[in-house]
Amino acid sequence: MKRVIALMLLSMFSVAMLSGCNTVAGAGKDVQKAGETVEGAAKGN
């Protein structure tokens, strides 16, 4: 029974980590896009 609980906790932790990575990757892309916009505005002036 302990083994089943341990496997369930491990799988839930793995899913949380994978979804967290996707969220961070998405946030990184957003920040990069904002930086490109600022850079473009700076070059235009």
GROMACS elastic network, one bead per residue, 0.5 to 0.9 nm:
[ bonds ]
;  ai    aj funct       b0    kb
    1     4     6  0.52348   500
    1     5     6  0.64293   500
    1     6     6  0.86562   500
    2     5     6  0.51479   500
    2     6     6  0.60591   500
    2     7     6  0.85937   500
    3     6     6  0.50185   500
    3     7     6  0.61349   500
    3     8     6  0.85673   500
    4     7     6  0.51436   500
    4     8     6  0.61575   500
    4     9     6  0.86458   500
    5     8     6  0.50583   500
    5     9     6  0.61634   500
    5    10     6  0.85539   500
    6     9     6  0.51606   500
    6    10     6  0.61118   500
    6    11     6  0.86135   500
    7    10     6  0.50181   500
    7    11     6  0.60914   500
    7    12     6  0.85695   500
    8    11     6  0.51882   500
    8    12     6  0.61813   500
    8    13     6  0.85673   500
    9    12     6  0.51532   500
    9    13     6  0.60749   500
    9    14     6  0.85532   500
   10    13     6  0.50873   500
   10    14     6  0.61093   500
   10    15     6  0.86726   500
   11    14     6  0.50265   500
   11    15     6  0.62252   500
   11    16     6  0.86147   500
   12    15     6  0.51857   500
   12    16     6  0.62017   500
   12    17     6  0.86712   500
   13    16     6  0.50912   500
   13    17     6  0.61930   500
   13    18     6  0.86849   500
   14    17     6  0.51334   500
   14    18     6  0.61891   500
   14    19     6  0.86308   500
   15    18     6  0.51671   500
   15    19     6  0.61504   500
   15    20     6  0.84194   500
   16    19     6  0.52894   500
   16    20     6  0.60023   500
   16    21     6  0.86452   500
   17    21     6  0.61928   500
   17    22     6  0.87549   500
   18    21     6  0.51453   500
   18    22     6  0.64490   500
   18    23     6  0.87583   500
   19    22     6  0.51333   500
   19    23     6  0.62840   500
   19    24     6  0.87392   500
   20    23     6  0.50427   500
   20    24     6  0.62065   500
   20    25     6  0.85433   500
   21    24     6  0.51143   500
   21    25     6  0.60288   500
   21    26     6  0.85141   500
   22    25     6  0.50521   500
   22    26     6  0.61326   500
   22    27     6  0.85967   500
   23    26     6  0.51153   500
   23    27     6  0.62027   500
   23    28     6  0.86071   500
   24    27     6  0.50006   500
   24    28     6  0.60964   500
   24    29     6  0.86690   500
   25    28     6  0.50300   500
   25    29     6  0.63450   500
   25    30     6  0.87438   500
   26    29     6  0.51551   500
   26    30     6  0.63312   500
   26    31     6  0.87553   500
   27    30     6  0.50234   500
   27    31     6  0.62319   500
   27    32     6  0.85622   500
   28    31     6  0.51288   500
   28    32     6  0.60861   500
   28    33     6  0.85814   500
   29    33     6  0.61174   500
   29    34     6  0.86017   500
   30    33     6  0.51465   500
   30    34     6  0.62463   500
   30    35     6  0.86342   500
   31    34     6  0.50732   500
   31    35     6  0.61506   500
   31    36     6  0.86580   500
   32    35     6  0.50186   500
   32    36     6  0.62291   500
   32    37     6  0.86792   500
   33    36     6  0.50797   500
   33    37     6  0.62809   500
   33    38     6  0.87540   500
   34    37     6  0.50723   500
   34    38     6  0.63086   500
   34    39     6  0.85872   500
   35    38     6  0.51261   500
   35    39     6  0.60518   500
   35    40     6  0.85228   500
   36    40     6  0.60324   500
   36    41     6  0.85504   500
   37    40     6  0.50921   500
   37    41     6  0.62100   500
   37    42     6  0.86234   500
   38    41     6  0.50815   500
   38    42     6  0.61452   500
   38    43     6  0.86909   500
   39    42     6  0.50632   500
   39    43     6  0.62586   500
   39    44     6  0.86163   500
   40    43     6  0.52040   500
   40    44     6  0.61711   500
   40    45     6  0.88918   500
   41    44     6  0.50670   500
   41    45     6  0.65244   500
   42    45     6  0.54766   500
